[in-house]
């Protein structure tokens, strides 16, 4: 008897969980539901998924009408995730840097397609289509080359580490040599 392969869990996080995170959840289920369990949540969830999000996804053959907005509290501390993918700038600003039960956090920031609610429906739908397509491209890229996303994250963390070391050195007036010795010193001028 062969042991079943465990699917990795991914949580997409947005502010209201009514558009971008819902579309990302739908795409991951559609493109790689055999390898991943997709979830989404919002920091301040709305009561329903935006109709333009449902229509934009329906146009590419993905039905998200069975999904519903959920709050982050529904999952945190109750479920572990391999990945947390933040899809909006406001959620990224308000998120803690670490979450208990989350392996790796990525930020895939997409523009808010609802930013001007006074637009006619057709114009709003066009914005949703553009964001939908950006989400699909990013998702396909990640699924094809997941190691690239991790490399970007490592580079970002190393840059932040260097900035902290530089700031500390300036603050204390000391010279610092990062782990690895002088030959690996990122502050050394060549």
C-alpha positions in Angstrom: 0.0 0.0 0.0 1.5 3.4 -1.0 1.3 6.3 1.3 -0.6 9.3 -0.1 1.4 12.4 -0.8 0.4 15.2 1.5 -0.7 18.4 -0.2 1.0 21.6 0.8 -1.4 24.2 2.3 -1.4 27.8 0.9 -3.2 30.7 2.5 -3.7 33.9 0.4 -4.2 37.0 2.5 -5.8 40.3 1.5 -7.6 43.0 3.4 -11.3 42.2 2.6 -11.0 38.7 1.0 -13.4 39.7 -1.7 -11.3 39.9 -4.8 -7.5 39.3 -5.2 -7.1 36.6 -2.6 -10.3 34.8 -3.8 -9.0 34.8 -7.4 -5.6 33.5 -6.3 -7.3 30.7 -4.3 -9.4 29.8 -7.3 -6.4 29.8 -9.6 -4.3 27.6 -7.3 -7.1 25.0 -7.0 -7.6 25.0 -10.8 -3.9 24.9 -11.7 -2.4 22.7 -9.0 -5.2 21.3 -6.8 -3.6 17.9 -7.0 -0.5 19.3 -5.1 -1.9 22.2 -3.0 -4.8 22.9 -0.7 -5.8 26.6 -1.3 -7.3 28.9 1.2 -7.9 32.6 1.5 -8.7 35.1 4.2 -8.9 38.8 5.0 -7.9 41.0 7.8 -11.3 42.8 7.6 -13.5 40.4 5.5 -16.5 41.6 3.6 -19.8 39.8 3.5 -19.4 38.6 -0.1 -17.1 38.1 -3.0 -17.1 41.1 -5.4 -19.3 40.3 -8.4 -16.6 41.4 -10.9 -14.1 38.9 -9.3 -16.6 36.1 -9.9 -17.3 37.2 -13.5 -13.6 37.7 -14.4 -12.8 34.2 -13.1 -15.9 32.7 -14.8 -14.5 34.1 -18.1 -11.4 31.9 -17.8 -13.4 28.8 -16.8 -13.0 29.0 -13.0 -16.0 29.2 -10.7 -15.3 30.8 -7.4 -19.0 31.3 -6.5 -18.8 28.5 -3.9 -16.0 30.4 -2.0 -16.8 32.9 0.7 -14.9 35.7 2.5 -13.3 34.6 5.8 -11.3 36.3 8.5 -7.7 35.5 9.2 -8.7 34.5 12.8 -10.6 31.5 11.4 -7.2 29.9 10.5 -4.5 31.3 12.7 -3.6 29.0 15.6 -6.0 26.4 14.2 -4.3 25.3 11.1 -0.7 25.2 9.8 0.2 26.5 6.3 3.3 25.8 4.2 2.9 29.2 2.6 1.2 32.5 3.4 1.0 34.7 0.2 0.0 38.3 0.9 -1.7 39.8 -2.2 -2.4 43.4 -1.2 -0.3 46.3 0.1 -2.7 47.2 3.0 -2.6 43.6 4.3 1.2 43.5 4.0 1.5 46.7 6.0 -0.8 45.4 8.8 0.5 41.9 8.9 2.9 40.7 11.6 6.3 39.6 10.2 5.9 36.1 11.5 2.8 33.9 12.0 2.7 30.8 14.2 2.1 27.8 12.0 3.2 29.4 8.7 6.3 28.1 6.9 7.2 30.7 4.3 5.6 34.1 3.6 5.6 35.7 0.2 4.3 39.1 -0.9 2.7 39.2 -4.3 1.2 42.7 -4.3 -1.5 43.4 -6.9 -3.3 46.6 -7.4 -6.8 46.9 -5.9 -9.2 46.6 -8.8 -12.0 48.1 -6.6 -10.0 51.3 -6.0 -12.7 53.5 -7.8 -16.1 52.3 -7.0 -17.8 55.1 -9.0 -16.7 53.6 -12.4 -19.2 52.0 -14.6 -19.5 48.2 -14.3 -17.7 47.5 -17.6 -14.7 49.6 -16.6 -14.5 48.0 -13.2 -14.7 44.5 -14.8 -11.8 45.5 -17.0 -9.7 46.3 -14.0 -10.6 42.9 -12.5 -9.6 41.2 -15.7 -6.2 42.9 -15.6 -5.6 41.9 -12.0 -6.8 38.4 -12.7 -4.3 38.0 -15.5 -1.5 39.3 -13.3 -2.4 36.8 -10.6 -2.5 33.9 -13.2 0.9 34.8 -14.6 2.5 35.1 -11.1 0.9 31.8 -10.1 2.0 29.9 -13.2 5.6 31.3 -12.7 5.6 30.1 -9.1 4.3 26.7 -9.9 6.8 26.2 -12.7 9.8 27.6 -10.8 9.1 27.6 -7.0 12.8 27.8 -6.2 13.0 31.2 -7.9 10.4 32.6 -5.5 12.5 31.3 -2.6 15.7 32.8 -4.1 14.0 36.2 -4.3 12.9 35.9 -0.7 16.4 34.9 0.5 17.9 37.9 -1.4 15.3 40.2 0.2 16.1 38.9 3.7 19.9 39.2 3.1 19.4 42.8 2.0 17.3 43.6 5.1 20.0 41.9 7.3 22.8 44.1 5.7 20.7 47.2 6.2 20.2 46.3 9.9 23.9 45.7 10.3 24.8 49.0 8.6 22.3 50.9 10.8 23.7 49.3 13.9 27.3 50.1 12.9 26.4 53.7 12.3 24.5 53.9 15.6 27.2 52.4 17.7 30.1 53.8 15.8 31.6 50.3 15.6 32.8 48.4 12.6 31.0 45.2 12.0 32.1 42.2 10.0 29.2 39.9 9.1 29.4 36.1 9.6 31.8 34.6 7.1 34.7 36.9 7.7 36.2 39.9 5.9 36.1 38.2 2.5 32.3 38.0 2.8 31.8 41.5 4.1 29.0 43.1 2.1 30.0 46.6 3.3 33.6 46.2 2.0 34.3 48.4 -1.0 36.0 46.6 -3.8 
